[in-house]
Amino acid sequence: MTDIFDAKILCKKCGLEMKPRVLEKDGLQLRAVECPKCKDKIIHPADLNCMNKYNDMKDKTFNVKLRMVGNSHAVSIPKEIVDLMNEQHRLMGEHRKRMSREMNEMVKMAFEDFGKLRLTFWDEEDEEEEERNGR
């Protein structure tokens, strides 16, 4: 199926062909087109939908369980968070033609402060290194 952004899009103000861009908002990568003259922008509808889902969830607190798995502890990540992360990565992955990765390689954890852990999904530096190494 053809993507709407594969078609030529003309600016309704200037009549010029809009050029593809990637915008960043709240850490999300959004596909867009921009008029070279008036700088009017149109964000891809699928990316706009993903951003709206993110905004609905970002201040929500999730109660999760800490479990023992062998000699380690495990915390489950709610399905709606994983689904949103997968949707954003899939949308941008199609755009950038990145190769998919195994689940155990996509999350990084760091001790940020006492009592505070940070989870990072799909680290940009790791993806760029993988692309350079041809993985």
DAMO-V918451 format. One line per field, one symbol per residue. phi: phi as a letter, one per 40 degrees, with the letter a starting at -180 (. if undefined). psi: psi as a letter, one per 40 degrees, with the letter a starting at -180 (. if undefined). Layout:
# DAMO-V918451
phi=???
psi=???
This chain:
# DAMO-V918451
phi=.ccdccccbbcccbgcccbcabbbafgccbcabbccccgcbbcddcccccccccccccbccbcbbcbcbgcbbbbccddcccccccccccccccccfcccbcdcbcbbbbccacgbbbbbbfddcccccccccgc
psi=ihideeihhiheddeihiiiihihhfeihhhiihhdceeiihihddddddddddddedehhhhiihihhbeiiihihidddddddddddddddddefiiiiideeehihihdihehihhhhghdddddddddef.
